[in-house]
């Protein structure tokens, strides 16, 4: 994902926003999250959720920096 880079174009900003929206959809839908973690141990499910939340936060920060520039 984009978390180790910067957003420098409108296209990258749109792509980042789309990724944030996808993460929001996954986190808000039990069914989507279950599809992603299907077959994983129960302990891993919380890790996946935390990773998605962290990724969303980092992407949102990058997008905010771009929009504020």
C-alpha angles and dihedrals in degrees: 000000000000098000095107095051142053131255109240105160138048089243091057090047091053091048091049091050090050090051091050089051090051091051090048090052092050094047093048096047118071089194095054093047090049090053090054096047097038110141095013122123115262091250091058093055092067089047092054091049092049091048091052091049091049092047091050091051093050093047091048090052091050091048092049091051091051094047091048094052 
